[in-house]
């Protein structure tokens, strides 16, 4: 492995009206906290956390994996994983493997997922 490309999306200062225009249910920090966030400050905090986690990974990958599993709110929840070829897996997110890939229990079979998009069941956090 020579590198990883990853992306995240964070709705920060979007209003409920802006979010209603999206094709998926979404929230923003603004809607949840009732205040506007300084994007530069939030970016710096996020960047600093990434650096700390990368350093932890370099020094103790098992510790990073343990922290990841402990903090992950999707383990045991229903989700849909969409592979780059369009194949869809719907099931329970059951495990994070040491290489960072996911195990999804889909109607009696376990499927490994390591690339694509994830859609979270809207009822997951109700």
N, C-alpha and C positions, 0 to 999 in steps of 0.2 A: 504494500500500500504506500503510495507516494503522496497522497493528499485526499482531502474530503471537501466536497462542496455541499454546503448546507444553507438553508434559508429559513427565516422565521418571519412571521407577520404579526405585528402588534398594532391594533387599532388604539390610537392614543387620544387624540383630541376630537374625534368624530362625534357629531351629535347623533341622537336617536334617529333624526330624520335622514341624515346621511347613510346611516347603517341600514335603514329600512329599504334602501335602493339596491342592496346587495342580494345576490341569489341564494345566499346561505345566512342562517341566523348568526348574528355577531354582536359582540359588546365592545365597548371601548373603556379605557381607563377614565376618561371624562365622564361617561355615563355612570360608571360604578362609583366613582369618588366625588363627583360633583365639582371638580376643579380642573382647570387647564394646566397642562404640564409643559415645562420648558424642554423642548426636544433635544437641545444640545446637552443639557444636564442628564436627561434620561439616556441618551446615547452614550455618554461618558461612563455612566454607572453600568450599563449593559456591557460595554467594551471591557471595563475593569473586571467584571465578573467572568467574562469569557477568558481573559488572561489568567485569572486565578485558577479557573477550572482546567485550563490547558496545562498550567504548571503542575497542578495536582496529578493530571494524567501522565505527565512525563515522569513524575517521581513515584506515583503509586496508582497505576491504572485500576487495580482492584478496589481501592478506596473510592475512586471516582464512580465506578460502576455501582458500588453499594449506596453511595449518596444519591445517585441518579434514580435507583430503584426505590429508595425510601421517599424521595420527593415526588415521584411520578404519580399523578392523580388519575391516569388512564388505565393503569394495570387493573385487570379484572373487569373492565368496562367494555361495552359493545362499541365497535367502530367499523368503518369501512376503509380498506386500503386499496388504492388504485395503482396498479403497476404501470410503467411507461407504455406498455403495449395495450393498455385499456382493460386488462384483466382485473376484475373486482373480487376482493375477498371481504366477506362480512362475517364477523365473529367476535370472540372475546380476546382482548389483548392479554395474553397470559404470561409473557416473559420477555425480559430484555436480555439478549445474549451478550457475551463478553465483547463481540465485535461491534455491538451497537444495533444489530438487527433485531427485529421483533418476531415473536412467535404469536400467531393468531390461531385460536381454536375455532375451526369452521366446520360445524356439523359433523363431528367425529374425526376430523383429520386436523393435523397441526401443519400450518403453513408458515414458512419463513418469509419475512418481508423486509427488504433492505433498501428499496428505492421506489419513489413515487409520491403520491399524495395520500393524506389521511383525512377522512371526514368523520367527525365525531357525532354520534347519535345525539340529537337535541335533548333527549330525555336523560342523558348520562348524569348530569349534575343537578337534576330537579330534586 
